[in-house]
């Protein structure tokens, strides 16, 4: 693959990652609205309950807790706003890697480390917070799915760097 093609692929992967991070952060803001929809589709009293009763119960439990939070302690939702902010800030950091993947390879590696750390974080803290294992596995999937494009971006960045070193 030529240098321009490799650079295009690296940038495409990283732009996808930036957009995915941004979208993920954006979904943390309208959580109440999203949970109301999810509960109406898959919560208790829906057809999903017959297939996955524990999942339906969990969705309804979380939706009722969010409703209670908004009615009695709306300020707690500010934590979700900060969660979204964290996603946006990390996505912004990746823009440097999009511009110059070789010089900013550390951003790609930082992202890979963060993806790996999602797994023990979800397992340990999810356990202490009473989060069901299925839900923790979904959270861990974000780390597993996130590291895949970053792995390829890093691999191609190292190849691109070696091309520049051997040409220079």
PEMOWO-V163025 format. One record per residue. N is the residue number from 1. RES is the residue in one letter. PHI is phi in degrees with one decimal (none if undefined). OMEGA is omega in degrees with one decimal (999 if undefined). D_LAST is the distance of its C-alpha to the last C-alpha in Angstrom with 2 decimals. Layout:
n=[N/N]
res=[RES/RES]
phi=[PHI/PHI]
omega=[OMEGA/OMEGA]
d_last=[D_LAST/D_LAST]
//
This chain:
n=[1/2/3/4/5/6/7/8/9/10/11/12/13/14/15/16/17/18/19/20/21/22/23/24/25/26/27/28/29/30/31/32/33/34/35/36/37/38/39/40/41/42/43/44/45/46/47/48/49/50/51/52/53/54/55/56/57/58/59/60/61/62/63/64/65/66/67/68/69/70/71/72/73/74/75/76/77/78/79/80/81/82/83/84/85/86/87/88/89/90/91/92/93/94/95/96/97/98/99/100/101/102/103/104/105/106/107/108/109/110/111/112/113/114/115/116/117/118/119/120/121/122/123/124/125/126/127/128/129/130/131/132/133/134/135/136/137/138/139/140/141/142/143/144/145/146/147/148/149/150/151/152/153/154/155/156/157/158/159/160/161/162/163/164/165/166/167/168]
res=[X/X/X/X/X/X/X/X/X/X/X/X/X/X/X/X/X/X/X/X/X/X/X/X/X/X/X/X/X/X/X/X/X/X/X/X/X/X/X/X/X/X/X/X/X/X/X/X/X/X/X/X/X/X/X/X/X/X/X/X/X/X/X/X/X/X/X/X/X/X/X/X/X/X/X/X/X/X/X/X/X/X/X/X/X/X/X/X/X/X/X/X/X/X/X/X/X/X/X/X/X/X/X/X/X/X/X/X/X/X/X/X/X/X/X/X/X/X/X/X/X/X/X/X/X/X/X/X/X/X/X/X/X/X/X/X/X/X/X/X/X/X/X/X/X/X/X/X/X/X/X/X/X/X/X/X/X/X/X/X/X/X/X/X/X/X/X/X]
phi=[none/-79.4/-60.0/-63.2/-64.2/-64.6/-62.6/-61.3/-65.0/-59.1/-62.6/-62.8/-61.7/-69.4/-64.9/-57.3/-63.5/-60.3/-65.2/-64.5/-62.4/-62.2/-64.1/-60.4/-65.5/-61.1/-71.5/-77.3/-76.9/-89.9/-56.7/-58.9/-60.1/-63.2/-68.9/-61.7/-65.6/-58.9/-64.5/-69.9/-90.7/-130.4/-79.5/-61.4/87.6/-104.9/-64.9/-64.9/-58.5/-68.0/-86.0/-138.5/-61.1/-68.4/-65.5/-60.8/-62.2/-62.3/-60.5/-65.6/-59.8/-65.6/-62.2/-65.9/-65.0/-66.2/-60.0/-62.0/-60.5/-65.2/-76.2/-112.2/-146.4/-57.3/-61.3/-65.7/-65.7/-59.0/-62.1/-70.2/-63.2/-70.8/-60.4/-61.6/-57.9/-59.1/-61.7/-64.7/-65.3/-63.8/-60.6/-63.0/-60.3/-71.1/-62.8/-61.1/-70.5/-64.7/-66.8/-143.2/-63.2/-68.9/-65.7/-110.6/-57.7/-59.6/-67.2/-63.0/-66.6/-60.0/-62.2/-65.1/-62.7/-60.8/-61.8/-65.2/-68.8/-59.2/-64.9/-66.3/-60.6/-66.5/-64.7/-77.0/-69.3/-60.9/-61.5/-70.1/-94.1/76.5/-81.4/-59.1/-58.1/-58.9/-67.9/-64.7/-66.7/-62.6/-61.8/-65.4/-61.0/-59.9/-67.8/-66.6/-69.5/-70.5/-72.9/-62.5/-64.9/-67.6/-59.2/-67.8/-63.2/-65.8/-59.2/-69.3/-66.0/-63.4/-64.2/-62.9/-62.5/-66.9/-62.3/-67.0/-66.9/-71.6/-81.4/-96.0]
omega=[-179.1/-175.7/-178.8/178.8/179.3/179.2/177.8/179.8/178.5/-178.7/178.8/178.7/-177.4/176.0/175.0/-179.1/178.0/-179.4/178.3/176.8/179.5/178.9/178.8/177.1/-179.2/-178.9/179.2/-175.3/-179.7/-172.8/-179.0/179.4/-178.7/-179.6/175.8/177.9/-179.3/180.0/179.1/-179.6/-170.0/-178.8/179.0/-178.9/177.3/178.2/179.9/-178.4/179.7/-178.1/-175.9/-175.5/-179.0/176.7/178.1/178.3/-179.5/179.4/179.1/178.1/-179.9/179.8/178.5/178.1/178.3/177.2/178.6/179.5/-178.1/-179.1/-172.9/-175.8/-174.6/-179.1/178.7/177.9/177.1/176.1/176.9/175.8/178.4/174.5/177.9/179.9/178.2/176.8/-178.3/-178.9/178.2/177.7/179.3/179.0/-179.5/178.0/175.4/178.4/175.8/-179.0/-177.9/-175.6/-179.1/-178.6/-176.6/177.9/-179.5/179.7/177.8/-180.0/174.8/178.3/178.7/177.7/178.8/178.6/178.5/-177.1/177.2/-174.2/178.5/179.0/-179.7/-179.2/-173.8/-176.6/176.4/177.6/-177.6/178.8/177.8/179.6/179.7/-177.0/179.6/-179.5/176.8/177.9/175.6/177.5/179.4/178.4/176.5/177.8/-179.3/179.4/179.9/-176.4/-177.2/178.8/179.5/176.6/-178.8/176.8/179.0/-179.5/-179.3/177.0/176.5/176.9/178.8/178.7/-179.8/174.6/-179.1/179.1/-178.8/179.0/-173.1/999]
d_last=[18.34/15.88/13.67/16.46/19.12/17.74/17.36/20.88/22.31/21.03/22.48/25.64/26.25/25.83/28.06/30.61/30.51/31.03/33.93/35.45/35.39/36.92/39.55/40.38/40.92/42.97/45.33/46.28/48.02/50.79/51.55/55.32/55.24/52.97/55.16/58.29/56.91/55.70/59.07/60.96/58.98/58.69/60.82/64.30/66.78/64.25/63.93/60.84/63.15/64.85/61.54/59.86/62.48/60.50/57.58/60.08/61.73/58.45/57.46/60.93/60.91/57.61/58.78/62.07/60.34/58.08/61.21/63.00/60.07/59.94/63.73/64.16/60.85/58.58/56.50/55.03/53.14/51.04/49.17/48.01/46.86/44.71/43.42/42.35/40.79/38.70/37.39/36.56/34.74/32.61/31.85/30.81/28.35/26.62/26.04/23.19/21.56/22.32/20.55/17.37/17.62/14.58/15.79/19.33/19.21/22.01/24.29/23.99/24.73/27.54/28.99/28.94/30.76/33.25/33.92/34.71/36.93/39.01/40.63/42.28/42.95/44.89/46.65/47.78/48.55/49.80/52.24/53.59/53.93/55.82/53.30/54.11/51.71/51.12/49.95/47.70/46.20/45.49/43.76/41.71/40.73/38.79/36.56/36.23/35.52/33.14/30.92/30.41/28.32/26.45/25.68/24.15/22.22/20.80/20.09/18.21/16.33/15.22/14.21/12.27/10.53/9.79/8.44/5.88/5.23/5.59/3.79/0.00]
//
